[in-house]
């Protein structure tokens, strides 16, 4: 299955700043996703990262707050903009390795906003 | 849209007792279903998945789940709990139209000696 490298693994950021998280996959994949896991909560899908076009955002998430890039089939970035303490979460990259039946997750980025 | 419901945010069992974690899905067609485990401060690990083959699915660490279409359920079981099974368990469903993976709210399993 695909191997995902997600960076950084953790960061502590000042409110009002932005952080860009990188997701690198060792093989070409069609579907890439970004999730958020707030403290003590489940995983919530932020958006589907589309190669060569704008990401598809889930209800409650907007491009201005979470801009996503996907320049090719192996790489994507998620930016958390104008951060507040409420953005403190684990952010995870995921790829679909087999249509509908196989998913791989990165190890996550643990973000703390102070 | 596909969704899953996990009944019980917390489940406590004694070591050696049966583990039963409940998951119900909402779908008019048989979906692809998954169980993931997350140990404290760790990433997600796939326990097992149902992809329309056998209805009884065996996973890692002695866990298994049975797909029951009549009950729209995919409950996770383990005959005998170990202390090391204490973790958060997530049921998830794959949306066949968009290939998105949608998670339930999770169940925290505690195992007492």
Interface residues (C-beta under 8 A of the other chain):
Chain A: X31 X33 X41 X42 X43 X44 X45 X48 X92 X94 X96 X99 X100 X101 X103 X105 X106 X107 X108
Chain B: X32 X34 X43 X44 X46 X49 X51 X90 X94 X96 X98 X99 X100 X101 X102 X103 X104 X105 X106
